[in-house]
Amino acid sequence: LESRLHALEAELNVLRNNSKQLRRQHLLDCLRRARDEGDEDDVHEIKRIMKRESDKEKQKRINFAVRPPQGRSVTQVQLNDPKTTPKSEADFRTEEEDIIKECNARLSQRFSLGKRAAISHGKLLEDLGNLGDTAAARRILEGTYEFPEDADPATVLLLKELARMALEMEGENDDGWLTVPEFQDYWKKAKERTSSSYSGRHFGHYKAASKDDFLSALHTGNINLSTHRGRPLDRWRKGVTVLLEKEPGNCFIDKLRAILLLEGDLNQFLKEVFARRMMRRMRAASM
């Protein structure tokens, strides 16, 4: 059985390498058959498909030739700025363990900048807490909260504007439930090759599930139970941080783009509730 599987894999590789020629030959055979049968509609449709695929292939070659250089994944990092440091003094890290250590230190600083905000200190932090689910937070939304005298003026204005918006949209609260049609619509349009999920759940897993009502309902129920009970799934607690070069060839650690890949189903829920529903309601209210 194992030898047969190896033989099949080798055969698939051969077919994959010759896929373009085989595809063209298949379309030519279909075109010849349609002409022999006198089916003008099929002839027209097959010609349209052949032209579209030919144009697409030409455009690929053009894009490859004229596109600007793109950043790549990181294989080394430079700790000092190459624009102000002579090449002889460049300080690089090339070992995986050293790269992770240095990147963790720099990214921790980068992603902790929010702690410098005025709302993250003093009486406001004490009243609101880290989650903003206190009685004081409710009073801010109701417009009855008394701000500390030493509160940052810009922060006070921002929170008062938040209260105004909350009063204007009172009674329009979203229940936060994800529906089966929303799950199916999202995943049917998602690109299967998108990278995500530390757990290894591929986008193809969700795309396949979206074609079946029972599996879609199962996934949707799983998301809704987790979000409404306030108990995130264990795999939602982990993400993958990907580092890419903003400027091709520049691996200066402070110039790297950090992207956090979340679990696919969690990412869908956040997009649906915040990026779609919330923004749709904001636009409807002219905010």
LINMO-V146670 format. One record per backbone hydrogen bond with DSSP energy under -1.0 kcal/mol. NH is the residue of the N-H (numbers start at 1). CO is the residue of the C=O. Records with the same first field share a line. If there is no record, write none. Layout:
# LINMO-V146670
NH->CO / CO
This chain:
# LINMO-V146670
5->1
6->2
7->3
8->4
9->5
10->6
11->7
12->8
13->9
14->10
15->11
16->12
17->13
18->14
19->16
22->18
23->19
24->20
25->21
26->22
27->23
28->24
29->25
30->26
31->27
32->28
33->29
34->30
35->31
36->32
37->33
39->34
40->38
43->39
44->40
45->41
46->42
47->43
48->44
49->45
50->46
51->47
52->48
53->49
54->50
55->51
56->52
57->53
58->54
59->55
60->56
61->57
62->58
63->59
64->60
65->61
66->62
67->63
77->93
78->251
79->91
84->81
85->81
89->86
90->87
93->77
99->95
100->96
101->97
102->98
103->99
104->100
105->101
106->102
107->103
108->104
109->105
110->106
111->107
115->112
116->113
117->114
120->117
121->118
125->121
126->122
127->123
128->124
129->125
138->134
139->135
140->136
141->137
142->138
144->139
151->148
156->152
157->153
158->154
159->155
160->156
161->157
162->158
163->159
164->160
165->161
166->162
167->163
168->164
169->165
170->167
172->169
183->179
184->180
185->181
186->182
187->183
188->184
194->191
197->262
205->202
207->203
208->204
209->205
210->206
211->208
212->209
216->212
217->213
218->214
219->215
220->216
221->217
222->218
223->219
224->220
225->221
226->222
227->223
228->224
229->225
231->226
236->233
237->234
240->261
242->259
244->257
245->72
246->255
250->247
253->78
255->252
257->244
259->242
261->240
267->263
268->264
269->265
270->266
271->267
272->268
273->269
274->270
275->270
276->271
277->272
278->273
280->276
281->277
282->278
283->279
284->280
285->281
286->283
287->282
